[in-house]
Amino acid sequence: MNGEARTIVVSRSIAAPPEAVWAAVQDQAGFVADVDDVRAVEVLAADRISSPDRTERVVSWRVWLKGFELTWQVHQKLDDEARRLEFEQIEGIFSTYHGFWQVVCEGDKAVAQLQLCVGTGIPYLAEFLDPVMANAFEALARKMLHGIERRSLERVRPTSTAPHVTR
């Protein structure tokens, strides 16, 4: 597998409506609060394209991974109707970095899935570096999914308007 990119697929079933899960997936800046290793996520530009349900944007990421700070930018295509966010690196250190987030209905729940294809492309070292990086990205993705679940449930949890009484 020398020099080939690795594909990571992680998913999580969430007891929330798909709309709430999709909103949490789109709010990628929320990962900064959810995951210690995600240092910054910033939307640099966004435009509606071809329909009100489709948006393209450029997003900058800064992540701490295995003792190194990594930065990159991705071009994202968001499709609200399909609840799908596709991304591809436009600037950064990876030879390969692309994938998608997808939210689908599963009965009264939703499943959030991330598929990421990532590779360093460093000849002779990719055989050793790419599996380590793929494992680190998989662990990071699982933390991100946990954050998506937390934020999705917060969106649907009723807030109490009754005054709080302490005794």
N, C-alpha and C positions, 0 to 999 in steps of 0.2 A: 504494500500500500504506500510505497515511497512517493511522496509529493502529492498524493491525492487528498482532497478535502474530506472532512468527516461530516456526516449528517447526524444531527441530534434531533430527536423527537421526544417531547415531553407533553403531558396533558394532565388536566385535573378536572374532575367533576365537581361542580359548585352548585349548592342548593340556593340558587338565585335565578331570577329571570335572565334570559339571554341578553336583553337590553342593558341590564345593570352590569353584566360581565363585559359586554362590548364597550360600554362607557369606561370601565376600569382599564381595559386593554388600550383604548385610545389615549387615556391619560398617562402617558409613559413617564412624565415628570414625577408622578406618584411613586415610581420605583425608588427614587432617592430616599423617601421616608421609609419605604418597605424593606430595603436591602442595603446593609451597611456598605457593601462593596460597590454599589452604584453611587458614584460621587456627584454626577451631574447629567441631566438630560434636558436639552433645550431645543425647542422648535425654532428654527432659524427663519423659515419661510413656509407659507401655506397658501394654497389656492384651490378653489372649487373648480372642478373640470367636468365638462360634458353633461353633468347632471347635478342636482342638489345632493345626491347620495354619494358622490365621489369627490375625494379630496386628494391632492398630492401635497407633500410637504418634505422639507429637509430638516433632519433632526441630528443634533450633535450629542454624542455619548462620551462620558468619561467614567471608566470603570477600573477598580483595583482588582487585579486577577493574578493570583499566584505570586504576589510580591512585586508586581509591576503595574504602573498606571498606564492604561491603554486608552487611546482616544481615537474616534473615528466619526464619520458622518455618513448617514444613509439617506437615500431617497425613498420615501414611503408613498405607497398608493393605498388609500383607505376606501373601502366599498361598504357603506353603511347597510345597504340592502343584503349583501352577502355576509356581512359581519366578518370581513377579511381585511387584514392589513399586510401588504407585501412590502418587503424592504430589500435594498441592495446597497452595498457600500459604494460611495462615490469618492471618499477620501479616507485614507487610513493605512494601517500597516498590514492588513490581511491580503493575501493573494485572492482568496475567495471568502466572501461574506454576503450571504443572501438567504432569504427564507420568508416565512409568513407566520402571522398569528391568525387563528381561525376560532370563531365561537359558534357552536352548533347547539340546537335544542336536543335534550335527552329527557323526554317526559316532562316533569315539572322542574327539571334542573337544566343547567347548561354545562357544556364541556368547553374549556379553553385549551387550545393546543398551540404549541410553538414548534415549528420545524426550522432548524437553522443548519446551513451548510457553511462550514468554516475551515479555512486552511491557511497555513503560513506561506507555503510555496518556497520554503528555504531548502534548496537541494541538500541532500545528505543529512540534514537535521530534521526534516519533516517527519521522518519515520519515528523519531523520538519526541519531538515537540508537539506535533498535531494531536496525538492521543492524550497528552497531558492537558493541552489547551481545550480539547473537546470535553474531557471530564470536568474541567473547571467551569466551562460554559454550561454544561448540563446541571451542575450543582447551582450555579447562579440562576439558571432558568427555573429550577424548582422553587427557589426562594421568591422569584418574581411571580410565579403562579400562586404561591401562598399569599403574597401581597395583593394580587388581583382578587383572590377569594375574599380577603379581609375587606377590601374597599368595595367589592360588589355587595357583600352582606350589609355594610354600613349604609349603602344607598337604599336598600329595601327595608331596613330596620325602622320601625316607627319610632319617632322621637316623642318623648313624653312632654306634654305641655303643663302637666300638673306641677305645682310648687313642691319643692323638696323640703321635707320636714325632718329635722334631726332632734333627737331627744337625749 
